[in-house]
Amino acid sequence: VIWETPTYPDYHWTVRGDLNERFGEGFSQRVTETLLSIDDPALLQAFPREKFIPASNADYAPIEDTASAIGLLD
């Protein structure tokens, strides 16, 4: 191995900002909880993942830093 990329979020699920207004208060949180609780190996293999974890905007800083360092961002 010559080099390995640092860990980064690489498969994201996002939801529209108006889900709670459209489907009721707390709906987006229930979606998050449902996705994070998936533990069926056959279902996870379809992605392929062992599990899903929560991520925040700050988790993407290494990707942004790398893009800046190699001149992809102004």
QUIBEL-V610100 format. One record per backbone hydrogen bond with DSSP energy under -0.5 kcal/mol. CO is the residue of the C=O (numbers start at 0). NH is the residue of the N-H. Records with the same first field share a line. If there is no record, write none. Layout:
CO->NH + NH
This chain:
15->18
17->21
18->22
19->23
23->26
25->29
26->30
27->31
28->32
29->33
30->34
31->35
32->36
34->37
38->40
39->43
40->44
41->45
42->45
43->46 + 47 + 48
55->58
56->59
57->60
59->63
60->64
61->65
62->66
63->67
64->68
65->69
66->71 + 72
67->70
